[in-house]
Amino acid sequence: MPDPYVSIALLSPDEPGFWNHVTAQPEFLDGGPDPLDRWSARVVQAVAQTLDAMALLPFGGPPYRPFVTWALRSGRAHGSPVSLLVHDRMGLMASWRGALALKHPLPATPAPAPCRSCATQPCRTACPVNALAEDHYDLDRCHGFLDTPEGRDCMDSGCSARRACPASRRYGRLVRESAHHMRHFHK
């Protein structure tokens, strides 16, 4: 991290309510490409300017910023039984729209991985084609399945493994937001 910045604050959607808010913003109404990324860039840059921070975005590379590394270092995101990051509050719906490099230290707020207290771990068996495992994510298998009629449920409602996570279900992400992300994931 360049001087004089000493810490990173990750910025995530706050559910419920985020999707209704963001889809009412100009970027979603103007018909332009990538409205969520454009909104994120505008808002993160405005907040950074207000706080005398540096705006950092997870898109627009290469090179790409190490958001996964930062999330793991936060102590709030952890590895999961299905090779996706799991967050103590967002579950497998974890996402970061940006980050701020700050000139002052932030206190650590680690939290235990929700998977440790999840007795059934339904995410392990929720994927209809077994594309997710702790040691790998078979992206080709996932995309192949999404091209089939059986893959419509994941396309329309979001990844079945992500939805199966009890922490994800408590988070309150709307189905139409998950469908938006799936459309962009499976172009």
C-alpha positions in Angstrom: 0.0 0.0 0.0 1.5 3.4 -1.0 2.3 6.0 1.7 0.6 7.5 3.5 -2.2 4.9 3.5 -2.1 2.3 6.3 -5.4 0.4 6.3 -8.1 -0.9 3.9 -11.8 -0.6 4.5 -13.8 -3.0 2.3 -17.2 -1.8 1.2 -20.1 -4.3 0.7 -23.8 -4.1 0.0 -25.9 -3.8 3.1 -29.0 -6.1 2.8 -31.8 -5.9 2.8 -32.4 -2.7 0.9 -29.3 -2.4 -1.2 -30.7 -3.7 -4.5 -33.9 -1.5 -4.4 -31.7 1.5 -3.7 -29.0 0.9 -6.3 -31.4 0.0 -9.1 -33.1 3.4 -8.7 -29.8 5.2 -9.3 -29.0 7.0 -12.6 -26.6 4.3 -13.8 -29.4 1.7 -13.8 -31.8 4.0 -15.6 -29.6 5.3 -18.4 -29.3 2.1 -20.4 -25.5 2.2 -20.3 -23.3 -0.9 -19.8 -22.3 -2.3 -16.4 -24.5 -0.1 -14.2 -23.5 -1.7 -10.9 -19.8 -1.1 -11.6 -20.4 2.5 -12.8 -22.5 3.2 -9.7 -19.8 1.6 -7.4 -17.1 3.7 -9.0 -19.1 6.9 -8.6 -20.0 6.2 -5.0 -16.7 4.8 -3.8 -14.8 7.7 -5.4 -17.1 10.2 -3.8 -16.7 8.6 -0.3 -12.9 8.5 -0.8 -12.8 12.1 -1.6 -14.9 13.0 1.4 -12.6 11.0 3.7 -9.3 11.9 2.1 -8.9 8.3 1.2 -7.9 6.4 -2.0 -10.7 4.6 -3.9 -10.0 1.0 -4.8 -12.2 -1.0 -7.1 -12.3 -4.7 -7.8 -12.9 -4.2 -11.5 -11.2 -2.2 -14.3 -8.0 -4.3 -14.5 -5.7 -5.9 -15.1 -4.0 -5.5 -12.9 -6.7 -6.3 -10.3 -6.6 -5.3 -6.7 -6.3 -8.3 -4.2 -9.8 -8.1 -2.8 -9.9 -11.8 -1.9 -6.6 -11.4 0.1 -7.9 -8.3 1.8 -11.2 -10.0 2.7 -9.4 -13.0 4.2 -7.1 -10.6 6.2 -10.1 -8.8 7.6 -11.0 -11.8 9.7 -14.6 -11.5 8.6 -14.3 -13.6 5.4 -13.1 -17.2 5.4 -12.7 -20.2 3.2 -15.8 -22.4 2.9 -16.4 -26.1 2.2 -17.3 -25.1 -1.4 -14.2 -23.0 -2.3 -16.0 -19.7 -2.2 -15.4 -17.0 0.4 -18.0 -17.1 3.3 -18.5 -14.0 5.4 -19.9 -14.0 8.9 -22.9 -11.8 8.0 -23.2 -12.2 4.2 -22.6 -15.9 4.1 -21.7 -17.2 0.6 -23.3 -14.0 -0.9 -20.2 -12.1 0.1 -19.2 -9.4 -2.3 -17.2 -6.2 -2.2 -18.1 -3.2 -4.4 -14.9 -1.3 -3.5 -12.5 -0.4 -0.8 -10.9 2.7 0.8 -7.3 3.0 1.5 -7.1 5.1 4.7 -4.4 7.1 6.3 -5.3 5.9 9.8 -5.5 2.4 11.3 -8.8 0.6 11.7 -9.5 -1.7 14.6 -9.7 -5.3 13.7 -13.2 -6.8 14.0 -12.7 -10.5 13.3 -15.6 -13.0 13.5 -15.6 -16.8 13.4 -16.4 -18.5 10.2 -20.1 -19.4 10.0 -19.2 -22.8 8.6 -17.7 -23.9 11.9 -21.0 -23.8 13.7 -23.0 -25.0 10.7 -23.8 -28.7 11.5 -25.3 -29.7 8.2 -23.3 -27.6 5.7 -26.0 -27.8 3.0 -23.8 -25.9 0.6 -21.7 -29.1 0.1 -24.5 -30.9 -1.6 -26.6 -28.1 -3.1 -24.9 -27.8 -6.4 -26.8 -30.0 -8.9 -23.6 -30.8 -10.9 -21.1 -31.0 -8.1 -19.1 -28.1 -9.5 -18.0 -26.8 -6.1 -15.7 -28.6 -3.6 -13.4 -27.4 -0.9 -10.3 -27.9 -3.0 -11.6 -26.7 -6.4 -14.3 -24.9 -8.4 -15.1 -26.5 -11.7 -16.0 -23.4 -13.6 -16.4 -25.2 -16.9 -18.9 -27.7 -15.4 -20.8 -24.8 -13.8 -21.1 -22.8 -17.0 -22.0 -26.0 -18.9 -24.9 -26.6 -16.5 -26.1 -23.0 -16.7 -26.6 -23.5 -20.4 -29.1 -26.3 -19.9 -32.8 -26.1 -19.0 -32.0 -27.5 -15.6 -29.6 -24.6 -15.0 -32.4 -22.0 -15.2 -33.0 -22.2 -11.4 -29.5 -21.1 -10.7 -29.6 -18.5 -13.5 -33.0 -17.1 -12.3 -32.5 -17.4 -8.5 -28.8 -17.5 -7.9 -26.3 -20.2 -7.3 -27.9 -23.1 -5.4 -24.9 -23.6 -3.2 -24.8 -19.9 -2.2 -28.5 -20.0 -1.5 -28.2 -23.1 0.6 -25.9 -21.5 3.1 -27.8 -20.6 6.3 -25.8 -17.4 6.7 -26.7 -16.4 3.1 -30.4 -17.0 3.8 -30.3 -14.6 6.8 -28.5 -11.9 4.8 -31.6 -10.9 2.8 -30.3 -10.6 -0.8 -33.1 -10.3 -3.2 -33.5 -13.0 -5.9 -33.5 -10.4 -8.7 -30.1 -9.2 -7.5 -28.7 -12.8 -7.6 -30.2 -13.1 -11.1 -28.4 -10.0 -12.2 -25.1 -11.3 -10.9 -25.6 -14.7 -12.6 -26.3 -13.0 -16.0 -23.0 -11.1 -15.7 -21.2 -14.2 -14.4 -22.5 -16.4 -17.3 -22.0 -14.2 -20.3 
